[in-house]
Amino acid sequence: MATNILMPALSPTMTEGNLARWLKKEGERIKAGDVIAEIETDKATMEVEAVDEGILGKIVVPAGTQAVKVNDVIAVLVEAGEAVPASGDPAPAPAPAAAPAPAAPAPAAVAPVALNPQPLPPSGGDRVFVSPLARRMAQQAGLDLTRVKGSGPNGRIVKADVEAALSRGPAAAPVAAAAAPVAAPKPAAAPVVVTAPHTAVPNSTMRKVIARRLSESKATIPHFYVTMDIEIDALLKLRADLNARSPKDGPGAYKLSVNDLVIKATAATLRRFPACNATWTEDAILQYHDVDISVAVSIPEGLITPIVRGADKKGLAAISNEMKDLAARAKSGKLKPEEFQGGGFSISNMGMYGVSDFSAIINPPQAGILAVSAGLQKPVVKDGALAIATVMTCTLSVDHRVIDGALAAEFMQALKRTIEDPLSLML
């Protein structure tokens, strides 16, 4: 039976993507796990693997096509000797006859928070990995996927597994699908009318996602801000001393930046204040066990936040080399989904641009982001006398549902002490 290959959702925020190129040709045999295409998502260029076996009968969406919607048909897979359906849409598998199940009251819907989202989220309580076609076939047949054993890569459920389960009839335990509530249509935004001479720059997929997520953040998260000036002369001296000890080249070489030390200091402070390393949900505040810090990196298409995982447990040289690698691959679009999805807290540093003060927008579902400005020489009072110190202004933006004012102030006090006494990071 012909099988549609659908545009996959390769990140939780992805609603459309660009089909960069096909790595297989029409008529070529494909095995499960073969890389068949490259997709440009809102975050990176990623490879797409086949989940079913067969022959690539027809490429529906040619290479270079932009703004392909998730779940649109991009190709058709057929079996040997089978003709490609004229419509490009194979008929759905028939549902087995089953006695109607008694209606049960539907539980109240609770919107989940995607903490470390997978491209294909489970449809039931158990974690289920399933191809798009197999999921659609199961939904049409009312089949409980948690009772189906997958034979695809890494135990993924594919078309053949669903067909086998349906052939077994009632033993496969189909379940009745609950009717989803119909959301009220959103009012259309008033069109923008510009009469002045201008150039229209089409919005990229990434720019659309940035606009949507940041608008949602400011509209739904009650932000408040705590700002402190932090003296960094001791930190700059430690950085210079440690860089002087680095080998010139080789695997042990490193070159620390101020941002590397700020990441380490923030991670150490978050370990002391787990209530700041958290996410809001309607049922509970979720406090993360690991200190995974998302670091904002500017790329030509917009912004991406690669993650330094377990930053509190890593040395400065490891953090520095990891950040350089993540930033380089972010700018070339080569990050893997797990390298930019998740994280419990964010840092945005614009000090390299000479910015003296700014506030950052929270990266949902996180509850905090630290805005780091440039280190500037300023007059300060020490022991009753004026002196000159290098001062860095940092602003903590927090979700007031998770972090109250006193806690935010205590966090910033502890971070200030750590940065101003950076030798404590060596302990």
C-alpha positions in Angstrom: 0.0 0.0 0.0 1.3 3.5 -0.9 2.5 5.6 2.1 2.6 9.3 2.4 5.9 10.8 3.7 4.8 13.9 5.7 6.6 17.1 6.6 7.9 16.2 10.1 7.8 18.5 13.2 11.4 18.6 14.0 11.1 21.0 17.0 8.3 21.9 19.4 8.0 25.4 17.8 8.0 24.2 14.2 4.8 24.8 12.2 6.5 25.0 8.8 9.9 24.5 7.3 11.9 24.7 4.1 12.7 21.5 2.1 16.4 22.3 1.4 17.2 19.2 -0.7 16.4 15.6 -1.4 19.1 13.0 -0.7 17.1 10.2 -2.5 15.7 10.2 -6.0 12.4 8.9 -7.4 12.5 5.2 -8.0 15.3 4.7 -5.4 14.7 2.0 -2.7 14.6 3.3 0.9 15.1 1.5 4.1 13.9 2.5 7.6 16.6 4.8 9.0 17.9 6.1 5.7 18.4 9.9 5.5 16.2 11.0 2.7 16.1 14.8 2.9 17.4 18.0 4.6 14.8 20.3 6.2 15.5 23.9 7.3 13.5 24.4 10.5 13.1 27.6 12.6 16.4 26.7 14.4 18.7 24.7 12.2 19.1 22.5 9.1 18.3 18.9 10.0 18.3 15.5 8.4 15.1 13.5 8.0 15.2 9.7 8.3 12.7 7.3 6.7 10.5 5.4 9.1 9.1 3.0 6.6 10.6 0.8 3.8 9.8 1.0 0.1 10.5 2.8 -3.1 10.4 6.6 -3.4 7.5 6.6 -5.9 7.0 10.4 -6.2 8.5 13.6 -4.8 5.5 15.8 -4.2 7.4 18.9 -2.8 10.6 19.6 -4.8 13.9 20.7 -3.2 14.1 24.4 -2.5 10.4 24.8 -1.6 9.9 27.1 1.3 7.2 27.4 4.0 6.0 23.7 3.8 3.5 23.2 6.5 4.0 20.4 9.1 2.2 17.2 8.1 1.9 18.3 4.4 2.6 15.4 2.0 6.2 15.8 0.7 6.6 12.4 -1.1 4.9 9.1 -1.6 6.5 5.7 -0.8 5.3 2.7 -2.7 6.0 -1.0 -2.7 7.8 -2.8 -5.6 5.6 -2.9 -8.7 3.0 -0.6 -7.2 1.7 2.4 -9.0 1.7 5.8 -7.4 -1.9 6.9 -6.5 -3.0 9.7 -8.8 -4.1 11.9 -5.9 -0.9 11.3 -4.0 -3.0 10.4 -0.9 -3.2 6.7 -0.1 -6.5 5.5 1.4 -6.5 5.2 5.1 -6.6 1.7 6.6 -10.1 0.5 7.4 -11.0 0.4 11.1 -11.9 -3.0 12.6 -15.4 -3.6 13.8 -15.7 -3.2 17.5 -18.5 -2.9 20.0 -19.1 0.7 21.1 -17.5 1.4 24.4 -19.6 3.1 27.1 -19.1 6.9 27.1 -17.0 8.1 30.0 -16.9 11.7 31.3 -14.0 13.6 29.6 -11.4 14.9 32.1 -10.7 18.6 32.1 -8.0 19.4 29.6 -4.7 20.7 31.0 -2.2 22.2 28.6 1.2 20.4 29.2 4.5 22.3 29.4 7.1 21.0 27.0 10.2 20.7 29.2 12.4 18.5 26.9 10.0 18.0 24.0 10.3 15.3 21.5 9.5 15.8 17.8 6.7 13.3 18.1 5.0 13.5 21.5 3.2 10.5 22.9 -0.6 10.3 22.5 -1.1 8.4 25.8 0.3 8.1 29.2 3.3 6.0 28.1 6.1 7.3 26.0 5.4 6.2 22.4 7.6 6.8 19.4 5.5 6.5 16.2 5.8 7.5 12.6 3.2 10.2 11.4 1.5 7.7 9.1 1.2 5.1 11.8 -0.2 7.6 14.3 -2.8 8.8 11.8 -3.8 5.2 11.0 -4.1 4.4 14.7 -6.2 7.5 15.4 -8.6 6.7 12.5 -9.0 3.1 13.8 -9.2 4.1 17.5 -6.1 2.0 18.3 -4.3 2.4 21.6 -0.7 2.8 20.6 0.6 2.0 24.1 -0.4 -1.7 23.4 1.5 -1.9 20.1 5.1 -3.0 19.9 7.2 -1.1 17.4 9.6 -2.8 15.0 11.2 0.4 13.5 14.4 2.1 14.6 14.7 2.4 18.4 11.4 0.7 18.8 9.4 3.2 16.7 5.9 2.1 15.7 5.6 2.1 11.9 2.8 1.3 9.4 3.4 -2.4 9.4 3.0 -2.6 13.2 -0.4 -0.8 13.1 -1.6 -3.1 10.3 -0.5 -6.1 12.3 -2.3 -4.8 15.4 -5.5 -4.1 13.4 -5.5 -7.6 11.9 -5.6 -9.0 15.4 -9.0 -7.4 15.9 -10.4 -6.7 19.4 -7.2 -8.0 21.2 -5.5 -4.8 20.1 -7.8 -2.9 22.4 -8.9 0.1 20.4 -10.0 3.1 22.4 -12.6 5.7 21.6 -11.2 9.0 20.6 -12.5 11.9 22.6 -13.8 14.8 20.7 -11.5 17.8 20.9 -13.1 21.1 21.8 -13.4 23.6 18.9 -11.4 26.7 19.7 -13.0 30.0 19.0 -11.4 31.7 16.0 -8.9 34.4 16.9 -9.8 37.9 15.7 -7.8 38.8 12.6 -5.2 41.5 13.1 -5.8 44.8 11.3 -3.7 45.0 8.2 -0.7 47.3 8.3 -0.9 50.0 5.7 2.4 51.7 4.8 2.4 54.4 2.2 6.0 55.6 2.6 8.7 54.1 0.3 10.0 50.9 1.8 11.5 47.5 1.1 9.6 44.4 2.1 11.9 41.7 3.7 9.9 38.4 3.9 9.7 37.0 7.4 11.8 33.8 7.7 10.4 30.8 9.6 12.8 31.6 12.5 11.7 35.3 12.6 8.0 34.2 12.7 8.7 31.8 15.6 10.7 34.5 17.5 7.8 37.0 17.1 5.2 34.5 18.2 7.1 33.1 21.2 8.2 36.5 22.5 4.7 38.0 22.1 3.3 35.0 24.1 6.0 35.5 26.7 5.3 39.2 27.3 1.5 38.6 27.1 1.2 35.6 29.4 4.2 35.8 31.8 4.1 38.4 34.5 7.7 39.8 34.2 9.5 41.8 36.8 13.1 42.9 36.9 15.9 43.1 39.5 19.1 45.1 38.6 22.5 45.1 40.3 25.9 46.7 39.5 28.7 44.1 39.9 32.4 44.9 40.1 34.4 42.6 37.8 38.1 43.7 38.3 38.9 40.5 40.3 37.1 38.4 37.6 39.1 40.1 34.8 42.3 39.4 36.7 41.4 35.7 37.2 40.5 35.4 33.5 43.8 36.9 32.5 45.8 34.6 34.9 44.0 31.5 33.7 44.4 32.3 30.0 48.1 32.8 30.6 48.3 29.2 31.8 46.6 27.7 28.8 48.7 25.7 26.3 49.2 27.5 23.0 47.4 24.8 21.1 46.3 21.1 21.4 43.4 19.4 23.1 44.0 21.2 26.4 44.1 24.7 25.0 41.4 27.2 26.0 40.6 30.9 25.9 38.2 32.1 28.6 35.8 34.9 28.0 33.9 37.0 30.6 30.7 35.2 29.4 32.2 31.8 30.3 32.8 32.9 33.9 29.4 34.4 34.1 27.9 31.1 33.0 29.8 29.3 35.6 28.9 31.8 38.3 25.2 31.7 37.4 25.2 27.9 37.4 26.8 27.8 40.8 24.2 30.3 42.1 21.3 28.4 40.6 22.5 25.2 42.4 22.2 27.2 45.6 18.7 28.6 44.6 16.8 25.7 43.0 13.6 27.7 43.2 15.0 29.9 40.5 15.7 27.0 38.2 12.1 26.2 37.6 9.0 26.3 35.4 5.4 27.3 36.1 2.5 24.9 35.5 -1.1 25.3 36.7 -0.7 22.2 38.9 2.8 22.7 40.3 6.1 24.6 40.0 8.6 22.2 38.5 12.1 22.6 39.9 14.8 21.1 37.7 17.3 18.7 39.1 20.0 19.7 36.6 21.4 23.1 35.9 21.1 23.5 32.2 21.7 27.0 31.0 20.5 28.3 27.6 22.8 31.0 26.2 21.5 33.4 23.6 23.6 33.4 20.4 22.9 35.8 17.6 22.8 34.3 14.1 22.0 35.9 10.7 18.4 34.6 10.8 17.7 35.8 14.3 18.5 34.2 17.7 19.0 30.7 19.1 19.8 29.5 22.6 22.2 26.5 22.7 22.4 24.8 26.1 25.3 24.2 28.4 24.0 21.1 30.3 25.2 20.5 33.8 27.0 23.8 33.8 27.5 23.8 37.6 29.5 20.5 37.4 31.8 21.6 34.5 35.1 23.4 34.7 35.7 26.8 33.1 37.8 25.4 30.3 35.1 22.8 29.5 32.4 25.5 29.5 34.5 27.8 27.3 35.3 25.1 24.6 31.7 23.9 24.6 30.3 27.3 24.1 32.7 28.0 21.2 31.6 24.8 19.6 27.9 25.4 20.2 28.1 29.0 18.9 30.0 28.0 15.8 27.5 25.2 14.9 24.5 27.4 15.7 25.7 30.0 13.2 26.2 27.3 10.5 22.8 25.7 11.3 24.3 22.4 12.5 22.9 22.1 16.0 21.0 19.0 17.0 17.5 19.4 18.5 18.6 18.3 21.9 21.3 21.0 21.9 18.8 23.9 21.8 15.6 22.4 23.2 15.0 22.5 26.9 17.2 24.3 29.5 16.0 25.7 32.8 17.5 29.3 32.8 18.8 31.6 30.2 21.7 34.2 29.8 21.7 37.0 27.3 25.0 38.9 27.1 25.3 42.1 25.0 28.4 43.3 26.7 30.5 42.7 23.6 28.5 45.5 21.9 29.2 48.0 24.7 25.6 48.0 25.9 25.5 49.5 29.4 22.1 48.3 30.5 19.1 46.2 29.2 16.4 43.8 30.2 15.7 40.5 28.4 12.4 38.7 27.7 11.9 35.4 29.5 12.4 32.3 27.3 9.3 30.2 28.0 8.7 27.8 29.8 11.7 29.0 31.9 11.2 31.4 34.8 14.3 33.5 34.6 16.8 35.1 32.2 19.9 37.1 33.1 20.8 40.2 31.0 24.5 40.9 31.1 25.9 44.3 30.0 29.4 45.6 29.3 32.0 46.1 31.9 32.6 49.8 32.1 35.0 51.8 34.3 32.9 53.9 36.7 33.5 55.9 39.9 32.7 54.0 43.0 32.9 54.7 46.7 35.3 52.5 48.7 36.0 53.1 52.4 34.6 56.6 52.1 36.7 57.6 49.2 36.1 57.7 45.4 37.8 55.0 43.3 37.6 53.6 39.8 36.2 50.1 39.2 35.1 48.1 36.3 31.4 47.7 36.7 29.0 45.3 34.9 25.2 45.9 35.2 23.2 42.7 35.3 19.3 42.6 35.2 17.4 39.5 36.2 14.0 39.1 34.5 11.8 36.6 36.3 8.3 35.0 36.2 6.5 36.4 39.2 4.4 33.3 39.4 7.5 31.3 40.2 9.9 33.8 41.8 9.0 36.5 44.3 10.8 39.7 44.8 12.8 38.7 47.9 14.0 35.4 46.2 15.1 37.3 43.1 17.0 39.8 45.3 18.7 37.0 47.2 19.7 35.3 44.0 21.2 38.5 42.6 23.1 39.2 45.9 24.6 35.7 45.8 25.5 36.1 42.1 27.2 39.4 42.8 29.2 37.9 45.7 30.3 35.0 43.5 31.4 37.2 40.5 33.2 39.7 42.8 35.0 36.8 44.5 35.6 34.6 41.5 38.2 32.3 43.3 35.1 30.7 44.9 34.4 29.2 41.5 37.6 27.2 41.8 36.3 25.4 44.9 
